[in-house]
Amino acid sequence: MSALKILRRLAEEKAAGPSPSFTELHLAKAIEIIGEERIGRTKLSERLAIGEGATRTLIDRLLHANLIKISRLGCELTRSGLSVLDQLRARLGHRAEVPRSSMTVGAYNFGILVKNGASRVKSGIEQRDAAVKVGAIGAVTLILKGEELIMPSVESISAKWPNIAKQILNIFQPEENDVIVIAGAHTKGKAEAGARAAAWTLIT
């Protein structure tokens, strides 16, 4: 089963009591965090920006799916968990804060590279709406075509804002047909959440 299907199934599992306040995006981020370091529940809760109760349920689901194991040092990925992480990394590349500019939409901006995602982009509205749904102000979607950054249905960013385009290219180092989604928000956390949600529309 693919990583995306596994995470969606875990997010949609029914259990007694109220539905947990996390999504497959939180599960994916948890996999990435645990892949970087062994981490306890409290710290993971802070990194995910969800309550400890929801984090406990999230950990339980990852544990029962054999994606993580728990020791006195905290959570760490199993071989199956590492496989899911590898699949996510194969689709989602570099991610970084992006300086505010004429092209960005928030006080804080965060971008994620989606590898070879150009064929999934329509107008960019889908990415914007997904970002707004999780608290961002909006998002811009950029595609690398013939060494130029293109905004769908609009224009060449490389032609209109060459310095900004050069800066973004230097940050993300995209290849032909890669997509960069940049979400803006009033906080760093919301900007990252928006970028993750926008990127997710291009890999699911």
C-alpha positions in Angstrom: 0.0 0.0 0.0 1.3 3.5 -0.9 2.4 5.9 1.8 -0.5 8.3 1.0 -3.1 5.6 1.2 -1.7 4.4 4.6 -1.8 7.9 6.0 -5.3 8.5 4.7 -6.5 5.3 6.2 -5.0 6.1 9.6 -6.5 9.6 9.6 -10.0 8.2 8.7 -10.0 5.4 11.3 -13.1 5.4 13.5 -12.8 5.1 17.2 -14.9 5.5 20.3 -15.4 9.2 21.4 -14.9 12.4 19.5 -13.0 12.4 16.2 -9.3 13.3 16.8 -8.2 16.8 15.7 -5.5 15.7 13.2 -5.4 14.9 9.5 -3.2 12.9 7.2 -1.1 16.0 6.9 -0.3 15.8 10.6 0.5 12.1 10.2 2.9 12.9 7.3 4.6 15.7 9.3 4.9 13.3 12.3 6.6 10.7 10.1 9.0 13.4 8.9 9.8 14.7 12.4 10.3 11.2 13.9 12.5 10.4 10.9 14.8 13.2 11.9 15.0 12.5 15.6 13.7 10.3 18.4 11.0 12.4 20.1 8.6 12.2 23.0 4.9 12.9 22.9 5.0 16.4 24.5 7.6 17.7 22.1 5.9 16.1 19.1 2.6 17.7 20.2 4.4 21.1 20.2 5.9 20.5 16.8 2.6 19.4 15.3 0.6 22.2 17.0 -2.1 19.9 18.2 -3.2 18.9 21.7 -1.5 16.1 23.7 -4.7 14.0 23.6 -4.8 14.1 19.8 -1.0 13.4 19.7 -1.5 10.4 21.9 -4.1 9.0 19.4 -1.9 9.8 16.5 1.0 8.0 18.1 -1.2 5.0 18.9 -2.3 4.8 15.3 1.3 5.0 14.0 2.3 2.3 16.5 -0.6 -0.1 15.6 0.3 0.4 11.9 3.9 -0.7 12.7 5.2 2.6 11.4 6.9 3.6 14.7 8.2 2.0 17.8 8.6 3.5 21.3 11.5 3.3 23.6 12.6 5.3 26.7 14.2 7.7 24.2 10.9 8.4 22.5 9.3 7.5 19.1 11.4 6.2 16.2 10.5 4.9 12.8 10.3 1.2 12.0 11.4 -0.2 8.7 7.9 0.3 7.4 7.9 3.8 8.7 11.2 4.5 6.9 9.6 3.2 3.7 6.7 5.7 4.1 9.2 8.5 4.8 11.1 7.5 1.6 7.9 7.7 -0.4 7.1 11.1 0.9 10.6 12.4 0.2 10.4 11.0 -3.4 7.4 13.4 -4.0 8.1 16.4 -1.7 11.5 18.0 -2.0 13.1 21.0 -0.4 11.0 23.2 1.9 12.0 26.6 3.3 10.8 30.0 4.5 10.5 32.4 1.6 11.3 36.1 2.0 8.4 38.5 1.7 8.1 40.1 -1.8 5.8 41.5 -4.4 4.7 38.0 -5.3 4.1 36.5 -1.8 0.8 37.0 0.1 1.6 37.0 3.8 3.8 38.5 6.5 5.3 35.0 6.7 5.8 32.7 3.7 6.8 29.1 3.4 7.4 27.0 0.2 7.6 23.4 -0.7 8.9 21.8 -3.8 6.7 19.1 -5.4 8.8 16.9 -7.7 7.5 16.6 -11.2 4.1 17.9 -10.2 3.4 20.2 -13.2 0.8 17.8 -14.8 -1.3 18.0 -11.7 -1.6 21.7 -11.6 -4.7 23.3 -13.2 -5.2 27.0 -12.3 -3.5 27.1 -8.9 -6.8 27.8 -7.2 -6.9 24.3 -5.8 -3.6 24.9 -4.0 -4.8 28.3 -2.8 -8.0 26.9 -1.4 -6.3 24.1 0.4 -3.9 26.6 2.1 -6.7 28.9 3.1 -8.6 25.9 4.6 -5.9 25.4 7.2 -5.4 29.0 8.1 -3.1 30.6 5.5 -4.0 33.8 3.7 -3.4 32.2 0.4 -0.8 30.5 -1.8 0.9 30.9 -5.1 1.8 28.0 -7.4 4.9 28.1 -9.6 6.0 25.7 -12.3 9.5 25.5 -13.8 9.1 25.4 -17.6 12.1 25.9 -19.9 14.2 27.4 -17.1 11.5 30.0 -16.3 9.1 30.1 -13.3 5.5 30.2 -14.6 2.4 31.0 -12.6 -0.5 29.0 -14.1 -2.8 31.0 -16.4 -1.0 34.2 -15.6 2.5 35.0 -16.7 6.2 34.3 -16.4 7.5 35.2 -13.0 11.0 35.2 -14.3 10.1 37.9 -16.8 8.0 40.1 -14.4 10.1 39.7 -11.2 13.5 38.4 -12.3 15.2 39.0 -9.0 12.5 37.3 -7.0 12.4 34.4 -9.5 16.2 34.0 -9.2 15.9 34.0 -5.4 13.3 31.3 -5.4 15.2 29.2 -7.9 18.3 29.5 -5.7 16.3 28.4 -2.6 14.5 25.4 -4.1 16.7 24.3 -7.0 13.8 22.9 -9.1 14.1 20.8 -12.2 11.9 20.9 -15.3 8.2 20.3 -14.5 8.7 20.7 -10.7 6.2 22.8 -8.8 6.9 25.2 -5.9 3.9 26.1 -3.8 4.4 29.1 -1.5 1.8 29.8 1.2 1.5 33.1 3.1 0.0 33.6 6.6 0.2 35.8 9.7 2.3 33.3 11.5 5.2 31.0 10.5 3.2 27.9 11.6 0.2 28.8 9.5 2.4 29.5 6.5 4.0 26.1 6.7 0.6 24.4 7.3 -0.7 26.1 4.2 2.2 25.1 2.1 1.9 21.5 3.2 -1.9 21.4 2.4 -1.3 23.0 -1.0 1.5 20.6 -1.8 -0.7 17.7 -0.7 -3.2 18.5 -3.5 -0.5 17.7 -6.0 0.5 14.3 -4.7 -2.9 12.7 -3.7 
